[in-house]
Amino acid sequence: MINLFRLTSFRLIFIYTILLVVSVFLIAFYLHLSTARDLKNRVDEDIIKESKMLIRVYQRGGVNRLARSIAQLSQIPNANLYALRNNNNDIVAGNFKDKESLWNLKRLDDGWVSFSSNRNQESINESLLMREQFFRGKEFILQGSFNLIIGRDVSNEVYLWKRFLTNIFSATFFVLILGLFGGFVLSRNILSRISAINRTSIEIMDGDLSQRLPIGSINDELNQLSINLNMMLDRLNKLMTGMKDVSDNIAHDLRTPLNKIRTNLEVTLMSNPTSENYKNTIQEVIQDIDVVINTFNSLLAISRVESGSLSLDKEKIDINNLIENVIDLWEPLAEEREIVLTNQTDRNIELDGNMNLLSQAISNLIDNAIKYGPNGNRINVGAKLEKDHVVLWVSDNGPGILESDKERVLERFTRLDTSRNTQGTGLGLSLVSSSIKFHNGKISLLDSNPNGLIVKLELPKSF
Amino acid sequence: MHILLIEDDINAAHYVIKGLKESGHVVDHASDGEIGLDMALSSSFDVMVIDRMLPKIDGLSLIIKLRQEIIRTPILILSALGEVDEKVKGLKAGGDDYLAKPFSFSELLARIEVLHRRTNPDTEETFLKVGNLSMNLLSREVHRSNIKIDLQPREFRLLEFLMRRSNQVVTRTMLLEGVWEYHFDPQTNVIDVHISRLRSKIDKPFNENQMLFTERGAGYALRSDD
């Protein structure tokens, strides 16, 4: 129980049950009380009216007339009770026969009395034989030592009141038990679900990231919470796996050039080198180290763009100018490889963006197209305006990218050359992707006809 | 060259001082902004290398103070904040060049030497001459030994950049920044191809000494042929 009371759900249900019981009790009690009072008032008025009449009869015609009147009144169906007693407490007139019961009258204020009898039944109502009857009446002391009681059977009201009391208490008790039981069952249900969530959370904390919170069949708040938490876990898991892949790849990509440097240095040291040999080796080592530094720089650049920590300048960019400049940078290298590099940009396209990031993105795409394509490849760069978007593309007739690899290549360190022998860090496209993300744009990799790749960038004109 | 280095990172300072001394320069070192300001005001230097983040007085305020005191010594700003924006702020405060950490020593040395030589502002010259290579910035013509060389606009800008910094090592990054205005480094060394193209125009056709050199692991240099 202590455990139950610590539960919010149980506490709430308990409090509400108590409140409900108390208010039901109060309302019923009030209703009953006011009805009972109305009934009593009617009885009282009736008795007072008759008593006035009978007292007048007595004053005019004495005991005999009174007795006659009483006898007449007693004939009326559902009549009041009358008991006219003399000095010896003998009933001399009236329809009330149980004189012993009148010996212990309970006297209330203002001449009102109440009494009970279980021997007066047959005369009134035969069906209520065994029951004790309750009466309410008024006692009058008449001149000449007579005593008149006019009363009314109020057994029904008394029994009703008694039954009401027992009923309301048992009903209250029943509601209370039901409420507590319901609360217990409900809370236990919620409690078991919460402890299931707790158990799973502990397992996840202990390192089993594949665990997921149980989902029930009813889509309530608790279920929604579990679903959301599960989605959060999925996302975290994906990020964690991504992180792990990235760190594995960093380790791999660092080890390769470092091994190369080490071997180079070892071989130089063993070969009885001249100072010219030393110089050459050191220059080679510097170049190899530059590769490592380059990798780190690219990695940092990507994470800066992605974290948005970069308060990058935005400016109006003339896209044709931008592409022209990047092509200008790559033209000599393309020419060396007999690659035709063409620009198909519409004039006067302007875009709000970061010059450096976009230049680097286009530059990386051209770099890839040259690096992975054959000599004599054709590379086409272009841009056009589509509604409020600028569509940029870099297409080539190179080997293209398999459908299954298209999503993967945008991730860090993905290199489709599994032997990792070709030059490159596997970061070029990731940087393009994060630059485009920074510009609220979209990158898609499409197949070119008959072969090759089209990288399509869609950028909002302003963001 | 007499260089003032204001840098609070002892390791970095040590490495820079060692390198500069080995390259034949005299280096004074201050480890915070206050001492640095005193030193900068009390004696004259050829170049100052100032870290962006310094205790007591930060690098930018220090530069602003120096410029207010009408000290025109060329200043190279060093910073871990390698963002373009930071660069702009540094240059606006009165710095002459900006280098992001971590940097290679050759890059730093090349930039210091270029700063030192840049006594004449770029804009005022209309005629450049290195050995028997000459460039007319008005007619945009280039001659070597009185023979005209046809250059494409970009080649012209590349050569101009190299001629203004003749006999000094110019790094790849400096060329990308100065000629293309790019603040990124392409994975593939495209600059090499531009240089060899330029070489095929200014060196190859002439039966004279080579002028345009590739310094392995450092950069490129245009040296006079006499």
Interface residues (C-beta under 8 A of the other chain):
Chain A: I282 Q283 I286 Q287 D290 I293 N294 N297 S298 A301 R304 L310 S311 L312 D313 N325 D328 L329 W330 P332 L333 E336 N356 S359 Q360 S363 N364 D367 I370 K371 Q423 G424 T425 G428
Chain B: E83 V84 D85 V88 P102 S104 R154 W180 Y182 H183 F184 D185 P186 Q187 T188 V190 V193 H194 R197 R216 G217
